[in-house]
Amino acid sequence: MKKQLPKRHELNINQTWDMANLFKSEALYLEAFDQVETDIDAFCQQFENKLSSEQTIHEALNQFQDIQGRLSRIGAYGSLQSSTDSISEENQMRQGKAMMRFQSISKKMAFLTNELKQQPDELLLKAAALSDNNKYYLEEIIEDKKHTLSPEIEKTLVSLSPVLNASYMHYNRFKLADMKFNDFEVDGVTYPNSFTLFENEYEYEVNPAVRRKAYETFYQKLSEYQHGFASNYQAHVQKEKILSELRGYPSVFDYLLDGQKVSKDFMDRQIDGIMTKLAPAMRKYALLLKDIHGLDKMTYADLKIAVDPTFEPKVSIEASKELLKEGLSILGPEYNQIVHRAFDERWIDFPQNQGKSTGGFCSSPYGASSYILINWNGQMDEVMVLAHELGHAGHFQYANANQSILNTRPSMYFIEAPSTTNELLMANHLIQKASSEREKTWIKSVMISRTYYHNFVTHLLEAAFQREVYKKVDQKQPLSANILNNIKLGVLRQFWGDAVEIPEWAGLTWMRQPHYFMGLYPYTYSAGLTLGTKVSRMIQDKQIEPQAWIEVLKAGGTKSPLDLAKMVGVDLSTDQVLSEVIEDISNTIEDIIQAKR
């Protein structure tokens, strides 16, 4: 029988992240919050209605950088604790109070961008010439002018931001705090269920009766909430459409992709290329799983099972540290220090617990350590998950150290490249370290079933779903749970064809993912992995020095995603790299099929 998840206070504290890396006590956090609000009042008094010279703009932005850095750390302190225990009343209250204070801060600080956008381009360019730290920010201001509304409307939108962004908060509260899953029974044994248990254990369960029953009961619970979730999601996409129209964008796609610095054809290329070229190879992989496990049929509930379920190696947290130090050593000693610090300074929150966010992420508040959330299950594939999140940590540790806070974050199109580069470097190290052909085949299967399935299939199918949703939004067609379910169902059935039985309830899968509240994010996983695959191979084959890639990480958001790729000689302007990666994935699947025959 599966164990119930522990409560947060029952965990081994040494396996959780250390919030003291941000603030050593709650009192110091509150003191920092009070101080930054005082300094913001002084900032407003000094600069509001006075941004009329390049020197004044220069001084204002220098102070703005310091304020933004402090707000980054203060905001992380509250949100990170909520992500590890959303049930805690203390965490809910802290986060709620912080949101109200941040709302007030946003209203006060709205004058800065509003006034800068009222200034002539000539003045802004003169101010930009005074500092590289401010240059890119001011160039963005000039570009954003095309879609800027009147200062009064912009200030109103800032004031309304807590309401406009409420859909994402509602989604997480419904999912992590309110939704309670029913136990289920198989062969006289009762099993508890939850989002965390389902996504971290039951999806990979070897026993098909337990696995399929877990899916059935999990999706039954989703169905009970589908209309509320659909209403919440419709409110979100309607908001995006309204804002796109207010700001004069031709479509909601143009509005959502503007910040990514790529056009819609880049997104379409990823979706269409993978839906058509990769699908046949993934169907072969699915049928291989059916044969290996002796299944009567291949169903949606069977797609994440292992190629070699009796070989799944276990690994301790301490052993994972040594593996990661070895596997990522190819990036050099300086990068390896980041890996050391992540473990030694407790950047990582390992255990599963009640109320903890599912999946994994990395947050890197400016001027502080990174924070990595995972749900450790002790299996070897978690080492690759951790390598992935350490890729995000390494990226932003370099960017934060080498850029001002205004310039650290690159386009979302690029954001997953450093993480997936690490993941593949780690996989290659494990293959080289493998003591048998069986182990090598297992690692290749993990690359397919976790790395590529996750990024090139799961998230890509989310992107294909999103594209159809936003087409309807652009055409001002209403959405409902039934419409959303049918869109998702159609995408799944198109990709898997006759190889996999996709039941009606699989249409509810859209309810599982918070990415839909983050703009056109899901397709960027495959975009990042496309570049990450290319870069990892170049590093392994010594076509580039690791330092060349580290220079890309240091560049932060000072270049477009295409220009960042060009720094290591990769051209993303055509579909050549994507086609090469799909061919690599297909060849790896053929290797696995041959090894298992």
C-alpha positions in Angstrom: 0.0 0.0 0.0 1.2 3.5 -0.8 2.1 5.6 2.1 0.3 8.9 2.8 2.5 11.9 2.2 4.0 13.4 5.3 3.2 16.9 6.5 5.8 19.6 6.1 6.8 19.7 9.7 7.5 16.0 9.7 10.3 16.2 7.1 14.1 15.9 7.7 15.0 19.6 7.6 18.4 18.9 6.0 16.6 17.6 2.9 14.6 20.8 2.5 15.8 24.2 1.1 17.1 26.8 3.5 15.0 30.0 3.5 17.7 31.6 5.7 19.7 32.0 2.5 17.2 34.8 1.8 16.4 36.0 5.3 17.6 34.5 8.5 14.3 35.2 10.2 10.8 36.3 9.6 11.5 39.5 11.5 14.4 40.4 9.1 12.1 39.6 6.1 9.4 42.0 7.5 12.1 44.6 8.3 13.4 44.4 4.7 9.8 44.8 3.4 9.3 47.9 5.5 12.6 49.4 4.4 12.1 48.9 0.7 8.6 50.5 1.0 10.3 53.5 2.7 12.9 53.7 0.0 10.3 53.4 -2.7 8.4 56.4 -1.3 11.7 58.4 -1.3 12.3 57.2 -4.9 8.9 58.4 -6.1 9.4 61.8 -4.4 12.8 62.2 -6.0 11.9 61.2 -9.6 8.2 61.3 -10.3 7.4 64.0 -12.9 11.1 64.7 -13.2 12.5 62.3 -15.8 13.3 65.1 -18.3 17.1 64.7 -18.6 19.4 61.8 -19.5 21.3 62.1 -16.2 18.1 62.0 -14.2 16.9 59.0 -16.1 20.3 57.3 -15.5 20.2 58.0 -11.8 16.6 56.8 -11.5 17.3 53.5 -13.2 20.4 52.9 -11.1 18.2 53.2 -7.9 15.4 51.2 -9.6 17.8 48.3 -10.1 18.6 48.2 -6.4 14.9 48.3 -5.5 14.0 45.6 -8.0 16.8 43.3 -6.6 15.4 43.6 -3.1 11.8 43.1 -4.2 13.0 40.0 -6.0 14.3 38.5 -2.8 11.4 39.6 -0.7 8.9 38.2 -3.2 10.7 34.9 -3.3 10.6 34.5 0.4 6.9 34.3 0.5 6.1 32.5 -2.7 8.7 29.8 -2.2 7.3 28.8 1.2 3.8 28.6 -0.3 5.1 26.3 -3.0 6.3 23.8 -0.5 3.2 23.9 1.7 0.1 25.6 0.2 -2.1 24.2 3.0 -0.3 26.1 5.8 -2.4 29.0 7.0 0.8 30.9 7.9 2.1 30.6 4.4 -1.2 31.7 2.9 -1.4 34.7 5.2 2.2 35.7 4.5 1.7 35.4 0.7 -1.7 37.2 0.8 -0.2 40.2 2.8 2.8 40.3 0.5 0.5 40.4 -2.6 -1.4 43.4 -1.2 1.8 45.2 -0.4 3.3 44.4 -3.9 0.1 45.8 -5.4 0.6 49.1 -3.6 4.3 49.1 -4.7 3.4 48.5 -8.3 0.9 51.4 -8.3 3.5 53.7 -6.9 6.3 52.6 -9.3 4.1 52.6 -12.4 5.1 56.2 -13.1 8.6 55.1 -14.1 7.8 53.2 -17.2 4.9 55.5 -18.0 7.0 58.6 -17.9 9.9 57.0 -19.8 7.4 56.0 -22.6 6.3 59.7 -22.9 9.9 60.9 -23.5 11.3 61.3 -27.0 13.4 58.5 -28.4 16.4 60.8 -28.7 16.5 61.5 -25.0 16.1 57.8 -24.1 19.0 56.9 -26.4 21.2 59.6 -24.8 20.4 58.1 -21.4 21.1 54.6 -22.7 24.5 55.7 -23.8 25.4 56.5 -20.2 25.3 52.8 -19.0 25.2 49.4 -20.6 23.2 48.2 -17.6 20.4 50.6 -18.6 20.9 50.4 -22.4 18.8 47.3 -23.1 16.0 48.3 -20.8 15.7 51.7 -22.4 15.8 50.1 -25.9 12.9 47.9 -24.8 11.0 51.0 -23.6 11.4 52.5 -27.1 10.1 49.3 -28.7 7.2 49.0 -26.2 6.0 52.5 -27.1 4.3 51.0 -30.1 1.8 49.3 -27.9 1.6 51.6 -24.9 -1.7 53.1 -23.7 -2.2 56.4 -22.0 -0.5 56.8 -18.6 -3.9 56.8 -16.9 -4.9 53.5 -18.5 -1.5 51.9 -17.8 -1.7 52.9 -14.2 -5.2 51.5 -13.9 -4.0 48.2 -15.4 -1.2 48.0 -12.8 -3.8 48.7 -10.1 -5.9 45.9 -11.4 -3.0 43.4 -11.8 -4.0 41.3 -8.7 -7.4 40.8 -10.2 -6.1 40.4 -13.8 -3.6 37.7 -12.7 -6.0 36.0 -10.2 -6.7 33.0 -12.6 -3.3 31.5 -12.0 -3.6 31.8 -8.2 -7.1 30.3 -8.3 -5.9 27.4 -10.4 -3.1 26.5 -7.9 -5.4 26.9 -4.9 -8.0 24.6 -6.5 -5.4 22.1 -7.5 -3.2 21.9 -4.5 -5.4 22.9 -1.5 -9.0 22.1 -2.4 -9.0 19.1 -4.7 -8.9 15.9 -2.7 -8.6 12.6 -4.5 -10.4 9.4 -3.5 -8.6 6.3 -2.4 -8.9 3.4 -4.8 -8.8 -0.4 -4.4 -7.1 -3.1 -6.4 -7.0 -6.8 -5.4 -8.1 -5.9 -1.9 -5.4 -3.3 -1.3 -6.4 0.4 -0.8 -4.2 3.1 -2.3 -4.4 6.8 -1.6 -4.2 9.2 -4.5 -3.2 12.9 -4.9 -1.7 15.1 -7.6 1.8 14.4 -6.3 1.4 10.6 -5.8 -0.2 10.3 -9.3 2.4 12.3 -11.2 5.4 11.0 -9.3 4.5 7.4 -8.7 1.3 6.0 -10.2 2.0 7.1 -13.8 5.1 4.9 -13.7 3.6 2.0 -11.7 4.5 -1.4 -13.2 1.3 -3.2 -12.2 -1.1 -2.3 -15.0 -4.2 -2.8 -12.8 -3.0 -0.3 -10.2 -1.7 2.1 -12.8 -4.9 2.1 -14.9 -7.2 2.3 -11.8 -5.1 5.3 -10.6 -5.7 7.0 -13.9 -9.4 6.2 -13.8 -10.0 7.6 -10.3 -7.6 10.6 -10.8 -9.5 11.7 -14.0 -12.8 11.0 -12.4 -12.0 13.6 -9.8 -10.8 16.0 -12.4 -14.1 15.7 -14.2 -15.9 16.9 -11.1 -14.1 20.2 -11.3 -14.0 20.6 -15.1 -16.6 23.4 -15.5 -15.1 25.6 -12.8 -11.6 25.1 -14.2 -12.8 25.9 -17.7 -14.5 29.1 -16.5 -11.3 30.1 -14.7 -9.2 29.4 -17.8 -11.7 31.2 -20.1 -11.4 34.3 -18.0 -7.7 34.1 -18.3 -7.6 33.9 -22.1 -10.3 36.5 -22.5 -8.2 38.9 -20.5 -5.2 38.2 -22.9 -7.4 38.8 -25.9 -8.7 42.1 -24.5 -5.3 43.3 -23.7 -4.0 42.3 -27.1 -6.7 44.4 -28.7 -6.2 47.4 -26.3 -2.5 47.4 -27.2 -3.1 47.2 -30.9 -1.7 43.8 -31.7 -3.1 42.0 -34.8 -3.8 38.8 -32.9 -3.5 37.4 -29.4 -0.5 35.3 -30.7 1.4 38.5 -31.6 0.7 39.9 -28.2 1.9 36.8 -26.4 5.0 36.2 -28.5 6.2 39.8 -28.5 8.3 39.4 -25.4 9.8 36.2 -26.7 11.4 38.1 -29.6 10.3 35.5 -32.2 7.4 35.5 -34.6 4.5 33.0 -34.8 6.2 30.9 -37.6 8.9 29.8 -35.0 6.2 28.4 -32.8 4.3 26.8 -35.7 7.5 25.2 -36.9 8.1 23.5 -33.6 4.5 22.3 -33.3 4.0 21.2 -36.9 7.5 19.6 -37.2 7.1 17.5 -34.1 3.5 16.6 -34.7 4.3 15.2 -38.1 8.0 14.1 -38.0 8.4 12.8 -34.5 5.0 11.2 -34.0 5.8 8.0 -36.1 8.9 7.3 -34.0 7.0 7.8 -30.7 4.3 5.5 -31.9 6.9 2.8 -32.4 8.2 3.5 -28.9 4.7 3.1 -27.5 4.2 -0.3 -29.3 7.6 -1.4 -27.9 6.3 -0.7 -24.4 3.2 -2.7 -25.2 5.3 -5.7 -26.3 7.7 -5.5 -23.4 5.0 -5.4 -20.8 2.7 -7.9 -22.5 -0.2 -5.5 -22.5 -3.5 -6.4 -24.1 -3.5 -3.0 -25.6 -1.5 0.3 -25.4 -3.6 2.9 -23.6 -3.1 6.5 -22.5 -2.4 5.2 -19.0 0.6 3.2 -20.2 2.7 5.8 -22.0 5.0 6.6 -19.1 6.0 3.1 -18.0 9.6 2.0 -18.2 11.3 0.0 -21.0 13.1 -2.1 -18.4 11.0 -1.9 -15.2 13.0 -4.4 -13.2 16.2 -2.4 -13.8 15.2 0.9 -12.4 18.2 1.8 -10.2 17.7 3.5 -6.9 19.9 6.4 -5.8 20.3 8.3 -2.6 20.4 12.0 -2.3 24.0 11.9 -1.3 24.9 9.6 -4.2 23.1 11.9 -6.6 25.4 14.7 -5.5 28.5 12.8 -6.5 26.9 11.7 -9.8 26.0 15.3 -10.7 29.5 16.6 -9.7 31.0 14.0 -12.1 28.5 14.4 -14.9 28.5 18.2 -15.0 32.3 18.5 -14.5 32.6 18.7 -18.3 31.4 22.3 -17.9 34.5 23.2 -15.9 35.5 23.8 -12.2 33.7 27.1 -12.0 30.4 25.6 -13.0 31.0 22.7 -10.7 31.2 25.0 -7.7 27.6 25.9 -8.4 26.7 22.2 -8.2 28.6 22.0 -4.9 26.9 25.0 -3.4 23.5 23.8 -4.4 24.0 20.8 -2.1 26.2 22.3 0.6 24.0 25.4 1.0 20.7 23.6 0.8 19.3 25.1 -2.4 17.3 22.0 -3.1 14.0 20.9 -1.6 13.9 17.2 -2.1 11.0 15.5 -0.2 7.4 15.0 -1.2 4.9 16.4 1.3 1.3 17.4 1.6 0.5 20.7 -0.1 3.8 20.8 -2.0 3.7 21.9 -5.6 4.0 19.1 -8.1 6.8 18.7 -10.6 9.9 20.8 -10.3 11.2 24.3 -10.8 14.1 26.6 -10.1 13.8 30.1 -8.8 16.9 32.4 -8.7 16.1 35.6 -6.8 18.6 38.3 -7.8 21.6 38.5 -5.6 20.8 35.3 -3.7 21.2 31.6 -4.0 18.9 29.6 -6.3 16.0 27.5 -5.0 15.2 24.2 -6.6 12.0 22.3 -5.9 11.7 18.7 -6.9 9.7 15.7 -5.6 12.4 13.2 -4.9 11.4 9.5 -5.4 14.8 7.9 -5.1 15.0 6.7 -8.7 18.0 7.3 -10.9 16.0 9.3 -13.4 15.6 12.0 -10.7 19.3 12.7 -11.2 18.5 13.9 -14.7 15.6 16.0 -13.4 18.0 17.5 -10.9 20.6 18.2 -13.6 17.8 20.0 -15.5 17.0 22.3 -12.6 20.6 22.9 -11.9 20.9 24.0 -15.5 18.4 26.8 -14.7 20.3 27.6 -11.5 23.6 27.8 -13.2 22.2 29.9 -16.0 20.8 32.5 -13.6 23.7 32.4 -11.2 25.9 33.5 -14.1 23.3 36.0 -15.5 22.7 37.5 -12.1 26.4 37.9 -11.4 27.2 39.4 -14.8 24.1 41.5 -15.6 22.0 44.1 -13.8 18.6 42.9 -12.8 17.1 44.6 -15.8 19.1 42.4 -18.1 19.2 38.9 -16.6 16.2 37.2 -18.2 16.4 36.1 -21.9 13.5 35.3 -24.1 11.3 32.4 -23.1 12.2 30.8 -26.4 15.7 30.3 -25.0 14.9 29.7 -21.3 14.9 25.8 -21.4 18.1 25.5 -23.4 20.6 25.6 -20.4 18.5 23.2 -18.4 18.1 20.6 -21.2 21.8 20.9 -22.1 22.6 19.8 -18.6 20.1 17.0 -18.7 21.7 15.6 -21.8 25.2 16.0 -20.6 24.2 14.1 -17.5 22.6 11.3 -19.6 25.7 11.0 -21.8 27.9 10.8 -18.6 25.7 8.0 -17.3 25.9 6.1 -20.6 29.7 6.4 -20.6 29.8 5.2 -17.0 27.4 2.3 -17.6 28.8 -1.1 -16.8 26.6 -3.1 -19.2 24.7 -2.8 -22.5 21.5 -3.2 -20.5 22.3 -0.2 -18.4 23.2 1.9 -21.5 19.9 0.9 -23.1 18.0 1.9 -19.9 19.7 5.3 -19.9 18.7 5.9 -23.5 15.2 4.9 -22.7 15.1 7.4 -19.8 16.3 10.1 -22.4 13.3 9.2 -24.5 10.7 8.5 -21.8 11.6 11.5 -19.6 13.7 14.1 -21.3 12.2 14.0 -24.8 8.8 12.7 -23.9 8.4 15.5 -21.3 9.6 18.3 -23.5 9.1 17.1 -27.1 5.7 15.4 -26.5 3.9 16.3 -23.3 4.6 20.0 -23.5 4.5 20.1 -27.2 1.0 18.6 -27.1 0.1 21.3 -24.6 1.3 23.8 -27.2 -0.8 22.2 -29.9 -3.8 22.5 -27.6 -3.0 26.1 -26.8 -2.7 27.0 -30.5 -6.2 25.7 -31.1 -7.6 27.5 -28.0 -6.1 30.8 -29.1 -7.4 30.4 -32.6 -10.9 30.3 -31.1 -10.1 33.2 -28.8 -8.9 35.3 -31.8 -12.2 34.4 -33.6 -14.1 35.4 -30.4 -15.6 32.0 -30.0 -16.7 30.9 -26.5 -14.9 28.1 -24.6 -16.4 25.5 -22.4 -15.2 22.4 -20.6 -16.6 20.3 -23.4 -14.8 22.3 -26.1 -11.5 22.3 -24.2 -11.8 18.5 -23.6 -12.4 17.9 -27.3 -9.5 20.1 -28.4 -7.1 18.2 -26.1 -8.6 14.8 -27.2 -8.1 15.7 -30.8 -4.5 16.7 -30.3 -3.7 13.5 -28.4 -5.4 11.3 -31.0 -3.7 13.0 -33.9 -0.2 12.5 -32.4 -0.6 8.9 -31.2 -2.8 7.6 -34.1 -3.9 4.0 -33.9 -0.9 3.0 -31.8 -2.4 4.1 -28.5 -6.0 4.0 -27.3 -7.0 7.5 -26.1 -10.2 7.3 -23.9 -12.6 10.2 -23.7 -11.5 11.1 -20.2 -8.0 11.9 -21.5 -9.4 15.1 -22.9 -9.4 16.4 -19.3 -5.5 16.4 -19.3 -5.5 20.2 -20.0 -6.6 20.6 -16.3 -3.3 19.2 -15.0 -1.0 21.9 -16.3 -0.4 25.5 -14.9 1.6 26.4 -18.0 -1.6 27.6 -19.7 -1.6 30.6 -17.4 2.0 31.6 -18.5 1.4 32.7 -22.1 2.7 30.6 -25.0 5.2 28.8 -22.7 4.7 25.1 -23.5 6.2 25.1 -27.0 9.4 26.7 -25.8 10.3 23.5 -24.0 10.9 21.8 -27.3 12.6 25.0 -28.7 15.0 25.0 -25.7 15.6 21.3 -26.0 16.3 21.7 -29.7 19.1 24.1 -28.9 20.1 22.1 -25.8 20.5 18.9 -27.8 22.7 20.6 -30.3 24.9 22.4 -27.7 25.3 19.3 -25.5 26.6 17.3 -28.5 28.9 20.2 -29.5 30.4 20.2 -26.0 30.7 16.4 -25.8 32.3 16.3 -29.3 34.6 19.3 -28.4 33.3 21.4 -31.2 33.1 24.2 -28.7 34.8 24.9 -25.4 32.4 24.8 -22.4 33.5 28.4 -21.7 31.8 29.5 -24.9 28.5 28.2 -23.6 29.1 29.8 -20.2 29.6 33.1 -22.0 26.1 32.6 -23.5 24.7 32.1 -20.0 26.4 35.2 -18.7 24.8 37.2 -21.5 21.4 36.9 -19.8 18.8 38.9 -21.7 21.1 41.2 -23.5 20.6 39.4 -26.9 17.7 37.8 -28.8 17.4 34.0 -28.6 18.7 33.7 -32.2 21.8 35.9 -31.3 22.4 33.9 -28.2 22.5 30.7 -30.3 24.8 32.3 -32.8 27.4 32.9 -30.0 28.1 29.1 -30.2 27.7 28.9 -33.9 24.1 27.6 -34.0 21.6 28.9 -36.6 18.0 28.7 -35.4 16.5 30.7 -38.3 15.7 27.5 -40.3 14.3 24.1 -39.4 17.6 22.3 -39.9 18.5 22.0 -36.2 15.0 20.8 -35.3 15.1 18.2 -38.1 18.5 16.9 -36.9 17.2 16.6 -33.4 14.1 14.7 -34.4 16.4 12.4 -36.5 18.6 11.8 -33.4 15.5 11.0 -31.3 14.2 8.6 -33.9 17.7 6.9 -34.1 17.8 6.5 -30.3 14.4 4.8 -30.4 15.6 2.4 -33.1 18.7 1.6 -30.9 16.4 0.8 -28.0 14.1 -1.4 -30.2 17.1 -3.3 -31.5 18.5 -3.8 -28.0 15.2 -5.2 -26.7 14.6 -7.7 -29.5 
